Amino acid sequence: MNPKQKKNRKKQLLAKYGNKCWWCCESFDEKDLTLDHLLPKSKGGSDCLENLRLACLECNQERGNSLFPPSRCVKRK
């Protein structure tokens, strides 16, 4: 994904889910949210919108290429 595509995906996710981290549910400025792959690319995940969510840097880094949520995060309902 090139930078223009990343920016476009991020805007689409912001419009759909707002400015909250998918994992910890805390609100962040747009610049502090990163693209996170639900199914990591290293495990066959794609860059399609359905596989992407916004995550804060801390959650994204803690999760790495795991299939599970970061351990510090509350369960999503």
Secondary structure, DSSP 4 states (H G I P E B T S, - for coil): --HHHHHHHHHHHHHHH-SB-TTT--B--GGGEEEEESS-GGGT--SSGGGEEEEEHHHHHHHTT-SS--TTSPPP-
